[in-house]
Amino acid sequence: RAEVVVNGSSSPAVVDRSNESIKHHIQPASAKWRHNQTLSLRIRKHILKFLDAEKDISVLKGTLKPGDIIHYIFDRDSTMNVSQNLYELLPRTSPLKNKHFRTCAIVGNSGVLLNSGCGQEIDTHSFVIRCNLAPVQEYARDVGLKTDLVTMNPSVIQRAFEDLVNATWREKLLQRLHSLNGSILWIPAFMARGGKERVEWVNELILKHRVSVQTAYPSLRLLHAVRGYWLTNKVHIKRPTTGLLMYTLATRFCDQIYLYGFWPFPLDQNQNPVKYHYYDSLKYGYTSQASPHTMPLEFKALKSLHEQGALKLTVGQCD
Ligand code: CTP
């Protein structure tokens, strides 16, 4: 039976996390860690029973037409119509079709990356996944530059680009999109109705300025499938974070998976303060019980997989 040992727990998210960095101790990067290929393959096989990253990474052109009605995943009573722009940007074939990589990096956005010096190591991986259009240029030493896939929750447009209120912000976003240089831009467009206009703005910008990116819009079933997989492994997540979604997808096309910038705690292993994001001033309260995410619980599961050699977590400095 394909079963993965992930020691999740059903306890609710702990609000005071000041002590958690001690509980979650991870060996420094230089310490011995060995990839467990057998386990990685077993996990890939098990996840394939719930979803197929090659298909679920994006809805394809052939399956929708302009005007089709879609019910939002989290707001089932709200609907959207597939616009002409969205239709134009749907890929004809999966951007991951027949793709296979020896090593992949998934870069989370925790401030633990600051002063990590991990940039060079991250850039050596065959495929690099980043989250939420996080900036790289100014942080290259710690986070690297290579980007093969980057996610963009619609809320990023509000948080990092001031909802494109004026030409300056539109230009900033445009520059960031141009800098992607042909990589995959993954936009969860069908999650919540709040993102409707923001997704449309970005789509319009891409088409109008002929931005070179491979757009992808995750399938309607992806989120529930990912949640289902982790629930089966007793990891009771409410709504998987972008980082966990990326790990789950990556198991399909990456032999070895390296995680950086996953650290949802305000103190590091030496009890020094850690920013929530490496690049902005968002605070930890953001992941409190009000948030749909249960990041510390996810972290516990990822740590367990790290200890078993199924993935490698780096939460300190790179060698
Ligand atoms: N992450 C982490 N620790 C942090 C911040 C982020 O482990 N302190 C990981 C999470 O897996 C997260 C990913 O890095 O999903 C990307 O960060 P962010 O952009 O904040 O992710 P989202 O999950 O999309 O968060 P939100 O729903 O708030 O947009």
Residues whose N, C-alpha, C, O or C-beta is under 5 A from the ligand:
A	BS01	CTP	G108 N109 S110 G111 C131 N132 N153 T241 T242 G243 L244 G261 F262 W263 P264 F265 K275 Y276
